[in-house]
Amino acid sequence: MRSVKETKAALAAGEYNDKLKYLYSCGDDDVNPYIDRYIEAINGFEETFGKADEIALFSAPGRTEIGGNHTDHQHGCVLAGSVNLDVISAARPNGTNTVRIQSKNYKMDVIELDDLEIHPEQFDKAIALIRGVIRKFVDLGYKVEGFDAYTTSNVLKGSGLSSSAAFEVLVGTIINGLFANTEVDPIEIAKFGQFAENIYYNKPSGLMDQMASSVGSVVAIDFKSTEKPVVSKVEFDLQKHGHALCIIDSGADHADLTDEYATIPADMKLVAEFFGKEYLREVDQKEFYANIKEIRKKISNDRAVLRAIHFFDENERARKEVEALKNNDFERFKLLVRESGRSSYMYLQNVFASGMPKNQAVSLTLALCDEILGEKGAYRVHGGGFAGTVQAFVPFDILYEFKKQIEDVLGDNMCHILSIRPVGGYELK
């Protein structure tokens, strides 16, 4: 760690500029806001905890789902990436047995390190995530001591960018840097985050969100074994291909959609059960097609059959997207993204809620993307679907016209221009 005075001076003098430009995929003209943001985090730390001699700076990114729409819950393959929006922190050991984390605009979370048991009354609260991550480090034998941290986030809420996973990874990255000599690898930190979310936070999430945030760049994940998922990093420089990543808020209301989301895994499992299996990943695709007539007769659910078709195609498509990126074939990649979008719309049917046929904000957003981009870019429903966001890969030469035309219909600040971040959890040294 450096002294607070030295760290602020180094930030102001541009000593961190190259690292910040790399971290946030920005140029010389755009680096100043990031400098200011870290200085503000240090100031927030000192306003909260008092003057500090030394300070350490950390960051963990939000994530975007690129490929594999609704494949993970059937033990399928996904492609996800970290983005240049993140949760950052100024932190230091405090010499006590108490962990204090102050997130901007929230109540401070305080944990005594001799109490790392599950607290059911803290389910759905950030303090539960913190306690769960600490527990995993302690169980590995690391001597975690008290520390203070001030955090601030620009990961968009409700956008499908997974601010909760970014926070979990940030806490793990802080502890790894302060007390574990950065010995714990990013995949393990992701697993710590999932453990905290599943066990301490009481949310049965998968591992995709944490893995993309912790490992960074683009990661391909095969969930055939959920205990030991196969994770591989895919180097991907979006800027080199002259495109930006846009996340478009359709403005659709997420309320009362739990039942809609639940129908997707339920339908897919209906088809799996026809073959005596629990998940579609265990079903042979050729056997599925050979038995469609009998499946329809037994389950009387054509939507389930269509959703199974989506799974088989999308699972393979996620692998093909990885191959396209590894072969530097970005046009092929865009084609696959567009195919994924069509499959989600036609077969998966998660673009609007069946119970609210007049409310089709995501469908409208996709139509706008199709009209403006055509085959110049790529676009698809993002994440769970039914409401929420659309993901688009947009060429730089039409980016601002694209944003303008989208926001002319949907409203100001509904199209967020992002990029793929090259690294995950990070200590800014």
C-alpha positions in Angstrom: 0.0 0.0 0.0 1.0 3.6 -0.6 0.4 6.5 1.6 -2.8 8.5 1.0 -0.9 11.6 0.1 1.3 9.7 -2.4 -1.7 7.9 -3.9 -3.7 11.1 -4.5 -0.6 12.8 -5.9 0.1 9.9 -8.2 -3.5 9.9 -9.5 -3.4 13.6 -10.1 0.0 13.5 -11.8 -1.2 10.8 -14.2 1.0 8.0 -12.9 -2.0 5.6 -13.0 -3.2 6.8 -16.4 -2.0 3.8 -18.4 -3.5 1.3 -16.0 -6.8 3.2 -16.0 -6.9 3.4 -19.8 -6.3 -0.3 -19.9 -8.9 -1.1 -17.2 -11.7 1.1 -18.6 -10.9 0.8 -22.3 -10.6 4.5 -22.7 -8.3 7.1 -24.3 -6.3 10.0 -22.9 -9.2 12.3 -23.3 -11.5 10.2 -21.2 -9.3 9.2 -18.3 -9.9 12.2 -16.0 -13.3 11.1 -14.7 -11.8 7.8 -13.6 -9.0 9.6 -11.7 -11.6 11.8 -10.0 -13.6 8.8 -9.1 -10.8 7.1 -7.2 -9.8 10.3 -5.5 -13.4 10.7 -4.4 -13.4 7.2 -3.0 -10.3 8.0 -1.0 -12.0 11.2 0.3 -15.1 9.2 1.1 -13.0 6.7 3.0 -11.4 9.5 5.1 -14.7 11.2 5.7 -16.1 8.0 7.0 -13.2 6.4 8.9 -10.9 9.3 9.6 -7.5 10.2 8.2 -5.5 7.2 6.9 -1.8 6.7 6.6 -2.0 4.2 3.8 -4.7 3.1 1.4 -5.2 0.4 -1.2 -7.5 0.7 -4.2 -9.7 -2.1 -5.7 -12.2 -2.6 -8.5 -14.6 -5.3 -9.6 -16.7 -5.1 -12.8 -20.3 -5.7 -13.8 -20.9 -8.4 -16.4 -22.9 -8.9 -19.5 -24.3 -12.2 -20.8 -23.1 -12.6 -24.4 -24.2 -16.1 -25.4 -26.1 -18.9 -23.9 -29.5 -17.4 -23.1 -31.2 -19.6 -20.5 -28.8 -22.5 -21.0 -27.1 -22.4 -17.6 -30.0 -23.8 -15.6 -30.0 -26.9 -17.9 -26.2 -27.4 -17.3 -25.4 -25.9 -20.6 -22.7 -23.6 -22.0 -22.6 -19.8 -21.7 -20.4 -16.9 -22.8 -20.2 -13.9 -20.6 -18.0 -10.8 -20.3 -16.9 -8.1 -17.8 -17.8 -4.5 -18.7 -16.2 -1.2 -18.0 -18.7 -0.3 -15.2 -17.5 -1.4 -11.8 -17.6 -1.2 -8.0 -14.5 0.4 -6.6 -13.1 0.7 -3.1 -10.5 2.4 -1.0 -9.5 0.1 1.9 -7.0 -0.6 4.6 -6.5 -2.9 7.6 -7.8 -1.3 10.8 -5.9 -3.3 13.4 -9.0 -4.6 15.1 -11.3 -7.7 14.8 -14.0 -5.7 13.1 -14.8 -5.4 9.4 -16.5 -2.1 8.4 -17.7 -1.5 4.8 -19.4 1.8 3.9 -21.1 1.7 0.5 -21.9 5.1 -0.7 -25.5 6.1 0.1 -26.1 2.9 2.2 -25.9 2.0 5.8 -22.5 0.9 7.0 -22.1 -2.9 7.3 -20.2 -4.0 10.4 -19.0 -7.6 11.1 -17.2 -9.0 14.1 -14.8 -11.7 12.8 -15.6 -14.0 15.7 -19.1 -14.3 14.3 -19.1 -15.8 10.9 -22.2 -17.9 11.2 -25.2 -17.6 9.0 -27.8 -15.0 10.1 -31.2 -15.7 8.6 -32.4 -12.3 9.5 -29.7 -10.8 7.2 -30.8 -12.8 4.1 -31.1 -10.4 1.1 -28.7 -7.9 2.7 -25.2 -7.0 1.7 -23.8 -7.8 5.1 -24.6 -11.4 4.4 -22.5 -11.5 1.2 -19.6 -9.9 3.1 -19.8 -12.5 5.9 -20.0 -15.4 3.5 -17.0 -14.3 1.5 -14.9 -13.8 4.6 -15.9 -17.3 5.8 -14.5 -18.9 2.7 -11.1 -17.2 3.2 -11.0 -18.3 6.8 -12.0 -21.8 5.9 -9.0 -21.9 3.6 -6.7 -21.0 6.5 -6.1 -17.3 5.8 -5.8 -15.0 8.7 -8.4 -12.3 7.9 -8.2 -9.3 10.2 -10.3 -6.3 10.6 -10.4 -3.7 7.8 -12.3 -0.6 6.7 -13.5 -0.1 3.1 -15.4 2.6 1.3 -17.2 1.6 -1.9 -18.9 3.3 -4.7 -20.6 1.8 -7.8 -21.6 2.9 -11.3 -22.9 -0.6 -12.3 -26.4 0.1 -13.6 -29.1 -1.3 -11.3 -31.8 -3.5 -12.9 -29.8 -3.7 -16.1 -28.8 -7.4 -15.9 -25.2 -6.3 -15.3 -25.1 -8.0 -11.9 -24.1 -5.4 -9.4 -24.4 -8.0 -6.6 -21.8 -10.3 -8.2 -19.5 -7.3 -8.7 -19.8 -6.5 -5.0 -19.1 -10.0 -3.9 -16.0 -10.1 -6.2 -14.9 -6.7 -4.8 -15.0 -8.0 -1.2 -13.1 -11.1 -2.2 -10.5 -9.0 -4.1 -10.0 -6.7 -1.1 -9.4 -9.6 1.3 -7.2 -11.3 -1.2 -5.0 -8.2 -1.5 -4.9 -7.2 2.1 -4.6 -10.6 3.8 -3.9 -13.4 1.3 -1.0 -11.9 -0.7 -3.2 -12.3 -3.9 -2.7 -16.0 -3.7 -6.4 -17.0 -4.3 -7.1 -17.2 -8.0 -10.1 -15.4 -9.7 -12.0 -18.6 -10.2 -11.9 -19.4 -6.5 -13.0 -15.9 -5.6 -16.0 -16.3 -8.0 -16.9 -19.5 -6.2 -16.6 -17.7 -2.8 -19.1 -15.1 -4.1 -21.5 -17.8 -5.3 -21.2 -19.5 -1.9 -22.0 -16.3 -0.1 -25.0 -15.6 -2.3 -26.4 -19.2 -2.1 -25.8 -19.9 1.6 -25.5 -16.6 3.4 -27.8 -14.4 1.2 -30.3 -17.3 0.5 -30.4 -16.7 -3.3 -30.0 -19.8 -5.5 -27.8 -18.2 -8.2 -25.5 -19.9 -10.7 -21.9 -19.1 -11.1 -21.9 -17.2 -14.4 -22.2 -13.7 -12.9 -19.4 -14.1 -10.4 -17.1 -15.8 -12.9 -17.4 -13.1 -15.5 -16.8 -10.4 -12.9 -13.8 -12.1 -11.2 -12.0 -13.6 -14.2 -12.7 -10.6 -16.6 -12.6 -10.1 -20.3 -14.8 -12.8 -21.9 -15.2 -16.2 -20.3 -16.7 -19.4 -21.7 -18.3 -21.6 -19.0 -19.5 -25.2 -19.5 -21.8 -26.1 -16.6 -22.1 -29.8 -17.5 -20.7 -30.3 -13.9 -22.0 -27.5 -11.7 -19.6 -28.6 -9.0 -16.6 -28.3 -11.3 -17.6 -26.0 -14.2 -15.1 -25.7 -17.0 -14.0 -22.1 -17.3 -11.8 -20.7 -20.0 -10.9 -17.1 -20.7 -11.4 -15.8 -24.3 -9.3 -12.8 -25.3 -11.6 -10.3 -27.0 -10.8 -6.7 -27.9 -14.1 -5.2 -29.0 -12.5 -1.9 -29.8 -10.1 -3.6 -32.2 -13.2 -4.7 -34.2 -14.6 -1.1 -34.3 -17.6 -1.8 -32.2 -19.1 -0.7 -28.9 -21.3 -2.7 -26.6 -24.7 -1.1 -25.9 -27.1 -2.1 -23.1 -30.5 -0.6 -23.9 -33.1 -0.2 -21.2 -36.4 -0.9 -22.8 -38.3 0.8 -19.9 -40.4 -2.4 -19.3 -41.6 -3.1 -15.8 -40.1 -6.1 -14.1 -42.9 -6.5 -11.6 -44.9 -9.7 -11.4 -42.7 -11.6 -13.8 -41.5 -14.4 -11.5 -44.0 -16.9 -12.8 -43.0 -16.1 -16.4 -39.3 -16.7 -15.6 -40.2 -20.0 -13.8 -41.9 -21.4 -16.9 -38.7 -21.6 -18.8 -36.8 -24.2 -16.7 -40.1 -25.9 -15.9 -40.8 -26.4 -19.6 -37.3 -27.6 -20.4 -37.4 -30.1 -17.6 -40.7 -31.4 -18.9 -39.0 -32.5 -22.1 -36.0 -33.8 -20.2 -38.3 -35.9 -18.0 -39.7 -37.6 -21.1 -36.3 -39.2 -21.6 -35.9 -40.0 -17.9 -33.4 -37.1 -17.4 -33.4 -34.1 -15.1 -31.8 -31.6 -17.4 -31.8 -31.1 -21.2 -28.0 -31.3 -21.3 -28.4 -35.0 -20.5 -30.7 -35.6 -23.5 -29.3 -36.6 -26.9 -30.3 -34.0 -29.5 -31.0 -36.6 -32.2 -33.2 -38.6 -29.9 -35.1 -35.4 -29.1 -35.8 -34.7 -32.8 -36.7 -38.3 -33.4 -39.3 -38.2 -30.6 -41.0 -34.8 -31.1 -44.3 -36.4 -32.1 -44.4 -38.6 -29.0 -43.2 -35.7 -26.7 -46.1 -33.5 -28.0 -48.6 -36.3 -27.4 -47.4 -36.9 -23.8 -46.8 -33.4 -22.5 -49.3 -31.4 -24.6 -47.0 -28.4 -24.5 -45.7 -27.1 -27.8 -44.0 -24.2 -26.1 -41.8 -26.7 -24.1 -40.8 -28.4 -27.3 -39.8 -25.0 -28.8 -37.9 -24.1 -25.7 -36.0 -27.4 -25.9 -35.1 -26.6 -29.6 -33.8 -23.2 -28.4 -31.6 -24.9 -25.7 -30.0 -27.4 -28.1 -29.2 -24.8 -30.7 -28.2 -22.1 -28.2 -25.9 -24.5 -26.3 -24.0 -25.2 -29.5 -24.2 -21.6 -30.6 -22.3 -20.5 -27.4 -19.5 -22.9 -28.4 -19.5 -21.5 -31.9 -19.3 -18.0 -30.6 -16.2 -18.9 -28.7 -14.6 -20.4 -31.8 -15.4 -17.3 -33.9 -13.8 -15.0 -31.3 -10.7 -17.2 -31.0 -10.5 -17.2 -34.8 -10.8 -13.4 -34.9 -13.9 -13.8 -37.1 -16.1 -11.0 -35.7 -18.5 -11.0 -38.6 -19.3 -14.7 -37.8 -19.6 -13.8 -34.2 -22.2 -11.1 -35.0 -24.2 -13.5 -37.1 -24.3 -16.0 -34.2 -25.5 -13.2 -31.9 -28.3 -12.3 -34.3 -29.2 -16.0 -34.6 -29.3 -16.2 -30.8 -31.7 -13.2 -30.7 -34.0 -14.8 -33.2 -34.0 -18.0 -31.3 -34.9 -16.3 -28.0 -37.7 -14.5 -29.7 -39.2 -17.4 -31.7 -38.5 -20.5 -29.7 -37.5 -19.5 -26.1 -40.2 -16.8 -26.2 -38.8 -14.6 -23.4 -39.2 -11.3 -25.2 -42.6 -10.3 -23.7 -44.9 -11.7 -21.0 -47.7 -13.9 -22.4 -50.0 -12.5 -19.8 -49.4 -8.9 -20.9 -49.4 -9.0 -24.7 -49.9 -5.3 -25.1 -46.7 -4.5 -23.2 -43.9 -5.3 -25.6 -41.2 -2.8 -24.9 -38.4 -5.3 -25.4 -39.9 -6.4 -28.8 -40.1 -2.8 -29.8 -36.5 -2.2 -28.8 -35.4 -5.2 -30.9 -37.4 -3.9 -33.8 -35.6 -0.5 -33.6 -32.2 -2.3 -33.5 -33.2 -4.3 -36.5 -34.3 -1.2 -38.4 -31.2 0.9 -37.5 -28.5 -1.8 -37.5 -29.6 -4.5 -39.9 -26.6 -6.7 -40.4 -24.1 -4.0 -39.6 -24.2 -5.0 -36.0 -25.9 -7.6 -33.7 -28.6 -7.5 -31.1 -30.5 -9.8 -28.8 -32.6 -9.8 -25.6 -30.3 -9.6 -22.6 -30.5 -12.0 -19.7 -33.7 -13.3 -18.3 -36.0 -11.4 -20.7 -39.7 -10.6 -20.7 -38.8 -7.1 -19.6 -35.5 -5.2 -19.0 -32.7 -4.8 -21.5 -31.5 -5.5 -25.0 -27.8 -6.0 -25.8 -26.4 -4.6 -29.1 -22.9 -4.6 -30.7 -22.8 -1.3 -32.7 -20.1 -0.1 -35.2 -18.4 3.0 -34.0 -19.2 4.9 -37.2 -23.0 4.8 -36.5 -22.8 4.6 -32.7 -24.0 8.0 -31.7 -26.7 8.1 -34.4 -27.8 4.7 -33.1 -28.0 6.0 -29.6 -29.9 9.1 -30.7 -32.5 7.2 -32.7 -33.0 4.7 -29.8 -33.4 7.4 -27.2 -35.7 9.4 -29.5 -38.2 6.6 -28.9 -37.3 5.2 -25.5 -36.1 8.4 -23.7 -32.9 10.0 -22.6 -30.1 7.9 -21.1 -31.8 4.6 -22.0 -28.9 3.5 -24.3 -25.7 2.9 -22.3 -22.4 2.7 -24.3 -20.1 0.2 -22.7 -17.0 -1.9 -23.7 -15.6 -5.3 -22.7 -13.2 -4.9 -19.8 -9.9 -6.9 -20.2 -9.6 -7.9 -16.5 -11.8 -8.8 -13.6 -11.2 -8.2 -9.9 -8.3 -5.8 -9.7 -6.0 -4.0 -7.3 -4.8 -0.7 -8.6 -1.2 -0.4 -7.6 
